[in-house]
Amino acid sequence: MNVPSKYDPIRPYEPEELSAVYERLIADGQFRSVMEYIFRGVPFEAVAEKIRRCKTNLDFQLALCYGFLENLIKAASRGCDMDASAVDVEKRYTFVSNHRDIVLDSAFLDKLLVDVGFKTTCEIAIGDNLLAAPWIEDLVRVNKSFIVRRSAGIREMLANSKLMADYMHFVIEQKHDNIWIAQREGRAKDSDDRTQQSILKMMAMGGEGTVTERLKQLHIVPLSISYEYDPCDYLKAREFQFKRDVEGWKKTKADDVLSMQTGIMGYKGHIHYHCAPCIDDWLDTLDPEMPKGDLFEAVARHIDTQIHLGYRLYPGNYVAADLLNGDDALAGHYTPEDKAAFEAYLSGQMAKIEMPGKDDNYLRVQMLRMYANPAINHMAAKKNAK
């Protein structure tokens, strides 16, 4: 289709561009190494030929990504499923979710949308901080990602936000595709998932009409993602201590690459996705005279509640909450064997942390919070919903 040229710096590649991009990727040594690692035992020439046969971005996802994700789920989890009963697979939505894994949150969603009957996957918002090499940008833009440009001054940031908002509305209204975007910039390292109002304000910069009408035009669906285990939990805990101990400490691109590799290949236990109802009807219940600040706060709070209600909780979440509180108030949700298994897992992850001045007590508390917060927030949301 005819996509306005103003979106060229951020949009996914269009089908007519794919052939040239494929050749760039195939000629790249790093890309070849990654493909040889992912498709072990398959000659790279066979993978390259499979890529070249893909005429659209969706073809690429179905031919390469879907099979890889299926194998990954078998190798690194106890299964992955999705409850999409609250949405209509014939419609298109903006899925706003909590964010656990840099790569897999959106990748699993693509696979699951196909599994539950959608005829398309979704376009994915990805931060430019993750584009550590030109071939990575090529790959994600083939894989239906659009780029969130973050490194900018205030004026440029506003222009970038406006462009992104316009593009998101274009995707839903003109391209008739789904969108995935995290509820906040970056992952909530402590799993205390809260929607940043700035994300909603950005969305409302596109479209037409009132703020409520603009948000309705995106058909927002709160999406809960629940991993039984987070392979990056020990890296996140380590990051907390570095931020505590080293003034101005920031992650490097190498840190992001390590998190991506660990998140993809590490064991995740069971994985569950849950779609809440689209918020369009709920938006209609808001007072049209509500001040903008109150409106954005109310929408963020509603999305948070829906995400918290949609979590699937595992025994480890309840064990972590009790260990954090030093009691057994939630012992009805787990067995002694569950508790022993979680504590053994925790010890194993703690042992992976290598850093100067390692503070075991602090790191353990940070890891417990990561697993306890979903349980704490879920129980609070259920209580408030009564």
C-alpha positions as CSV (number, residue, x, y, z in Angstrom):
1,M,0.0,0.0,0.0
2,N,1.0,3.6,-0.3
3,V,2.6,4.6,3.0
4,P,3.4,8.3,3.4
5,S,7.1,9.0,3.1
6,K,7.2,10.8,6.5
7,Y,7.1,7.4,8.1
8,D,10.1,6.0,6.3
9,P,12.6,6.5,9.2
10,I,10.5,4.4,11.6
11,R,8.2,2.0,9.8
12,P,8.7,-1.7,9.0
13,Y,10.0,-2.4,5.5
14,E,7.3,-2.7,2.9
15,P,7.1,-5.9,0.7
16,E,8.7,-4.3,-2.3
17,E,11.8,-3.4,-0.2
18,L,12.3,-6.9,1.3
19,S,14.4,-8.4,-1.5
20,A,17.2,-5.9,-1.1
21,V,17.1,-6.1,2.7
22,Y,17.2,-9.9,2.5
23,E,20.4,-9.7,0.5
24,R,22.0,-7.3,3.0
25,L,21.1,-9.7,5.8
26,I,22.3,-12.8,4.0
27,A,25.7,-11.1,3.3
28,D,26.2,-10.1,6.9
29,G,28.5,-12.3,8.9
30,Q,26.8,-11.7,12.3
31,F,23.4,-12.4,10.9
32,R,24.7,-15.7,9.4
33,S,26.2,-16.7,12.7
34,V,22.9,-16.1,14.5
35,M,20.9,-18.1,11.9
36,E,23.4,-20.9,12.1
37,Y,23.0,-21.0,15.8
38,I,19.2,-20.8,15.7
39,F,18.8,-23.4,12.9
40,R,21.5,-25.8,14.0
41,G,22.1,-28.6,11.5
42,V,20.4,-26.7,8.6
43,P,22.8,-25.4,5.9
44,F,22.8,-21.6,5.9
45,E,22.2,-21.6,2.1
46,A,18.9,-23.5,2.8
47,V,17.9,-20.8,5.4
48,A,18.8,-18.1,2.9
49,E,16.7,-19.6,0.2
50,K,13.8,-19.9,2.6
51,I,14.2,-16.2,3.4
52,R,14.3,-15.2,-0.2
53,R,11.0,-17.0,-0.9
54,C,9.1,-14.8,1.6
55,K,7.2,-12.1,-0.3
56,T,5.7,-10.3,2.7
57,N,6.7,-9.5,6.3
58,L,4.0,-11.9,7.4
59,D,5.4,-14.6,5.1
60,F,8.8,-14.1,6.9
61,Q,7.2,-14.4,10.3
62,L,5.3,-17.6,9.4
63,A,8.2,-19.2,7.5
64,L,11.0,-18.5,10.0
65,C,9.9,-17.0,13.3
66,Y,6.9,-19.2,14.0
67,G,8.8,-22.5,13.8
68,F,11.7,-21.1,15.8
69,L,9.3,-19.9,18.5
70,E,7.5,-23.3,18.6
71,N,10.9,-25.0,19.1
72,L,11.9,-22.5,21.7
73,I,8.7,-23.1,23.7
74,K,9.4,-26.8,23.7
75,A,13.0,-26.4,24.7
76,A,12.8,-23.5,27.2
77,S,9.4,-23.6,28.8
78,R,6.5,-25.8,30.0
79,G,4.2,-24.4,27.4
80,C,2.8,-21.1,26.2
81,D,-0.9,-20.2,25.8
82,M,-3.2,-17.3,25.5
83,D,-6.8,-16.4,26.6
84,A,-8.2,-14.2,23.8
85,S,-11.8,-14.9,24.6
86,A,-12.4,-11.2,25.4
87,V,-11.4,-9.9,21.9
88,D,-12.7,-10.5,18.3
89,V,-10.1,-12.0,16.0
90,E,-11.7,-10.3,13.0
91,K,-10.9,-6.8,14.5
92,R,-7.5,-5.0,15.0
93,Y,-6.2,-3.8,18.3
94,T,-3.4,-2.0,20.1
95,F,-2.2,-4.4,22.7
96,V,-0.7,-2.5,25.7
97,S,1.1,-5.0,27.9
98,N,3.4,-5.3,30.9
99,H,7.0,-5.9,29.7
100,R,9.2,-8.8,31.0
101,D,11.4,-9.9,28.1
102,I,13.1,-7.5,25.6
103,V,12.5,-9.8,22.6
104,L,10.0,-12.5,23.5
105,D,7.0,-10.5,24.8
106,S,6.1,-9.3,21.3
107,A,7.5,-12.4,19.5
108,F,5.3,-14.8,21.5
109,L,2.3,-12.5,21.0
110,D,2.8,-12.8,17.2
111,K,2.7,-16.6,17.4
112,L,-0.2,-16.7,19.8
113,L,-2.3,-14.3,17.6
114,V,-1.9,-16.8,14.8
115,D,-2.8,-19.7,17.1
116,V,-6.0,-18.1,18.3
117,G,-7.2,-17.3,14.8
118,F,-6.0,-13.8,13.8
119,K,-5.2,-13.5,10.1
120,T,-2.3,-11.2,10.9
121,T,0.3,-10.7,13.7
122,C,1.2,-7.2,15.0
123,E,3.5,-4.3,14.4
124,I,5.9,-3.9,17.3
125,A,7.2,-0.8,18.9
126,I,10.9,-1.2,19.6
127,G,13.3,1.3,21.2
128,D,16.3,2.4,19.1
129,N,18.5,1.6,22.1
130,L,18.2,-2.1,21.2
131,L,19.5,-1.6,17.7
132,A,23.1,-2.5,18.4
133,A,24.0,-3.2,14.8
134,P,22.7,-2.3,11.3
135,W,21.7,-5.9,10.7
136,I,19.5,-5.9,13.8
137,E,17.6,-2.9,12.6
138,D,17.1,-4.6,9.2
139,L,15.9,-7.8,10.9
140,V,13.4,-6.1,13.3
141,R,12.0,-3.9,10.5
142,V,11.5,-7.1,8.3
143,N,9.8,-8.5,11.4
144,K,7.1,-5.8,11.4
145,S,8.7,-3.5,14.0
146,F,8.6,0.3,14.0
147,I,11.3,2.2,15.7
148,V,10.8,4.4,18.8
149,R,13.5,7.1,18.5
150,R,14.5,7.9,22.1
151,S,17.9,9.7,22.0
152,A,16.8,13.3,21.4
153,G,16.3,16.8,22.9
154,I,12.9,17.9,24.0
155,R,11.8,19.5,20.7
156,E,13.0,16.5,18.7
157,M,11.4,14.2,21.2
158,L,8.0,15.9,20.8
159,A,8.3,15.6,17.0
160,N,9.3,11.9,17.3
161,S,6.3,11.3,19.6
162,K,3.9,13.0,17.2
163,L,5.3,11.0,14.2
164,M,4.9,7.7,16.2
165,A,1.4,8.5,17.2
166,D,0.4,9.4,13.7
167,Y,1.9,6.1,12.5
168,M,0.1,4.0,15.1
169,H,-3.2,5.5,14.0
170,F,-2.2,4.8,10.4
171,V,-1.5,1.2,11.2
172,I,-4.9,0.6,12.8
173,E,-7.0,2.6,10.4
174,Q,-5.3,2.2,7.0
175,K,-3.0,-0.9,7.3
176,H,-5.6,-2.7,9.3
177,D,-2.9,-4.4,11.4
178,N,-2.5,-4.9,15.2
179,I,0.1,-3.1,17.3
180,W,2.0,-4.2,20.4
181,I,3.5,-1.6,22.7
182,A,4.8,-1.9,26.3
183,Q,2.9,0.0,29.0
184,R,6.1,1.9,29.9
185,E,9.5,2.7,28.5
186,G,11.7,-0.3,29.2
187,R,10.9,-3.3,31.4
188,A,9.6,-3.0,35.0
189,K,12.6,-4.6,36.6
190,D,10.8,-5.3,39.8
191,S,7.6,-6.5,38.0
192,D,5.5,-3.7,39.6
193,D,3.7,-3.0,36.4
194,R,2.4,0.5,36.0
195,T,1.3,2.3,32.8
196,Q,3.2,5.5,32.1
197,Q,0.8,8.3,31.3
198,S,3.4,9.6,28.8
199,I,2.7,6.5,26.6
200,L,-1.0,7.4,26.6
201,K,-0.3,11.1,25.9
202,M,1.8,10.1,23.0
203,M,-1.0,7.9,21.6
204,A,-3.4,10.8,21.9
205,M,-1.2,13.0,19.7
206,G,-2.4,11.1,16.7
207,G,-5.9,10.7,15.3
208,E,-8.7,13.3,15.4
209,G,-11.3,14.6,18.0
210,T,-11.1,14.6,21.7
211,V,-8.5,12.7,23.7
212,T,-11.1,10.0,24.4
213,E,-12.0,9.7,20.8
214,R,-8.3,9.5,19.8
215,L,-7.6,6.7,22.3
216,K,-10.7,4.9,21.1
217,Q,-9.5,5.0,17.5
218,L,-6.5,2.8,18.6
219,H,-8.8,0.1,20.2
220,I,-6.6,-0.5,23.2
221,V,-6.5,-4.0,24.8
222,P,-4.7,-4.4,28.1
223,L,-2.6,-7.5,27.8
224,S,-1.1,-9.5,30.8
225,I,2.0,-11.5,30.3
226,S,2.9,-14.0,33.0
227,Y,6.2,-16.0,32.9
228,E,6.6,-18.6,35.7
229,Y,10.4,-17.8,35.7
230,D,12.3,-14.9,34.3
231,P,15.7,-16.0,33.0
232,C,16.9,-12.4,33.4
233,D,15.9,-12.1,37.0
234,Y,19.6,-12.3,38.3
235,L,20.7,-9.7,35.7
236,K,17.9,-7.3,36.8
237,A,18.9,-7.8,40.4
238,R,22.6,-7.1,39.5
239,E,21.5,-3.9,37.7
240,F,19.6,-2.7,40.8
241,Q,22.8,-3.0,42.9
242,F,24.9,-1.3,40.3
243,K,22.4,1.6,40.3
244,R,22.4,1.7,44.1
245,D,26.2,1.7,44.4
246,V,27.6,3.4,41.3
247,E,26.4,7.0,40.8
248,G,25.2,7.5,37.2
249,W,25.6,3.9,36.2
250,K,23.9,3.0,32.9
251,K,23.6,-0.2,30.9
252,T,25.7,-0.6,27.8
253,K,24.5,-2.0,24.5
254,A,26.5,-5.1,25.5
255,D,24.3,-5.4,28.6
256,D,21.2,-5.2,26.4
257,V,22.5,-7.9,24.0
258,L,23.3,-10.2,27.0
259,S,19.7,-9.6,28.4
260,M,18.3,-10.5,24.9
261,Q,20.3,-13.7,24.7
262,T,19.6,-14.7,28.2
263,G,15.9,-14.0,27.9
264,I,15.5,-15.9,24.7
265,M,17.4,-19.0,25.6
266,G,16.8,-19.3,29.4
267,Y,14.2,-21.4,31.0
268,K,10.8,-19.7,31.5
269,G,8.6,-22.3,33.1
270,H,5.0,-21.8,31.9
271,I,4.0,-18.7,29.9
272,H,0.5,-17.2,29.7
273,Y,-1.0,-14.3,27.9
274,H,-4.4,-12.9,28.8
275,C,-6.4,-10.3,26.8
276,A,-8.7,-8.0,28.8
277,P,-11.7,-6.5,27.0
278,C,-10.9,-3.6,24.6
279,I,-11.3,-0.4,26.6
280,D,-13.4,1.4,24.0
281,D,-16.7,0.9,25.9
282,W,-15.1,1.8,29.2
283,L,-13.8,5.0,27.7
284,D,-17.4,5.9,26.8
285,T,-18.3,5.9,30.6
286,L,-15.8,8.7,31.4
287,D,-17.0,12.3,32.0
288,P,-16.4,14.2,28.7
289,E,-15.6,17.3,30.8
290,M,-12.9,15.5,32.8
291,P,-9.6,17.5,32.8
292,K,-6.9,15.9,30.6
293,G,-4.6,15.1,33.5
294,D,-7.4,13.3,35.3
295,L,-8.4,11.4,32.2
296,F,-4.9,10.1,31.5
297,E,-4.5,9.1,35.1
298,A,-7.9,7.2,35.0
299,V,-7.0,5.4,31.8
300,A,-3.6,4.4,33.1
301,R,-5.2,3.1,36.3
302,H,-7.8,1.1,34.4
303,I,-5.2,-0.5,32.2
304,D,-3.1,-1.4,35.2
305,T,-6.1,-3.0,37.0
306,Q,-6.9,-5.0,33.9
307,I,-3.3,-6.2,33.5
308,H,-3.1,-7.1,37.2
309,L,-6.4,-9.0,37.1
310,G,-5.2,-10.9,34.0
311,Y,-2.0,-12.3,35.6
312,R,-1.7,-16.1,35.9
313,L,0.0,-16.6,39.2
314,Y,2.3,-19.5,39.9
315,P,3.3,-21.1,43.3
316,G,6.6,-19.1,43.2
317,N,4.8,-15.8,43.2
318,Y,3.0,-16.7,46.4
319,V,6.2,-18.2,48.0
320,A,8.1,-15.0,47.1
321,A,5.5,-12.8,48.7
322,D,5.6,-14.9,51.9
323,L,9.4,-14.9,52.0
324,L,9.4,-11.2,51.5
325,N,7.0,-10.6,54.3
326,G,8.5,-13.3,56.6
327,D,5.3,-15.2,57.1
328,D,3.1,-17.9,55.6
329,A,-0.1,-15.9,55.0
330,L,-0.3,-17.3,51.4
331,A,0.7,-20.9,52.1
332,G,-2.7,-22.1,50.9
333,H,-1.5,-21.4,47.4
334,Y,1.6,-23.6,47.4
335,T,2.9,-26.8,48.9
336,P,6.1,-27.4,50.9
337,E,7.5,-28.9,47.8
338,D,6.7,-25.8,45.8
339,K,8.4,-23.7,48.4
340,A,11.6,-25.9,48.4
341,A,11.7,-25.8,44.6
342,F,11.4,-22.0,44.4
343,E,14.0,-21.5,47.1
344,A,16.4,-23.9,45.2
345,Y,15.7,-21.9,42.0
346,L,16.4,-18.6,43.8
347,S,19.7,-19.9,45.1
348,G,20.8,-21.1,41.7
349,Q,20.0,-17.7,40.1
350,M,21.8,-15.8,42.9
351,A,24.9,-17.9,42.3
352,K,25.0,-16.6,38.7
353,I,25.5,-13.0,39.9
354,E,29.1,-11.9,39.6
355,M,30.0,-8.4,40.6
356,P,32.3,-6.5,43.0
357,G,30.9,-6.0,46.5
358,K,28.1,-8.5,45.9
359,D,25.4,-7.8,48.5
360,D,23.6,-11.1,48.8
361,N,20.8,-9.9,51.2
362,Y,20.0,-6.9,49.0
363,L,20.0,-9.0,45.8
364,R,17.8,-11.7,47.3
365,V,15.2,-9.1,48.3
366,Q,15.2,-7.6,44.8
367,M,14.6,-11.0,43.2
368,L,11.9,-11.8,45.7
369,R,10.1,-8.5,44.8
370,M,10.2,-9.5,41.1
371,Y,8.2,-12.6,41.8
372,A,6.1,-11.2,44.7
373,N,4.8,-8.0,43.0
374,P,2.5,-9.8,40.5
375,A,0.8,-11.6,43.4
376,I,0.5,-8.5,45.5
377,N,-0.9,-6.4,42.6
378,H,-3.3,-9.2,41.5
379,M,-4.7,-9.7,45.0
380,A,-5.1,-5.9,45.4
381,A,-6.9,-5.6,42.0
382,K,-9.3,-8.4,42.9
383,K,-10.1,-6.8,46.2
384,N,-10.7,-3.4,44.6
385,A,-12.9,-5.0,41.9
386,K,-15.4,-6.4,44.4
